[in-house]
Amino acid sequence: MDDLKSFRDQGTLFLHSPEALRERLRTIRAVIFDWDGVFNDGWKDIDGGSPSVKWAAWA
């Protein structure tokens, strides 16, 4: 079974073999996401907040 088949079918090119990726992923202890710019243009106001965060706090 090819775990990466769906990615290959969409045209993804991998720089490393699936085995090398599995080995690297095995040693990862944490994943940190920085979402700025994903749901907006990454703009921040003078207080350092983004509009979507303020809206979420208001809602």
Secondary structure as UniProt FT lines:
FT   TURN            3..4
FT   HELIX           5..9
FT   TURN            10..11
FT   HELIX           18..26
FT   TURN            36..38
FT   TURN            46..47
FT   HELIX           51..58
//
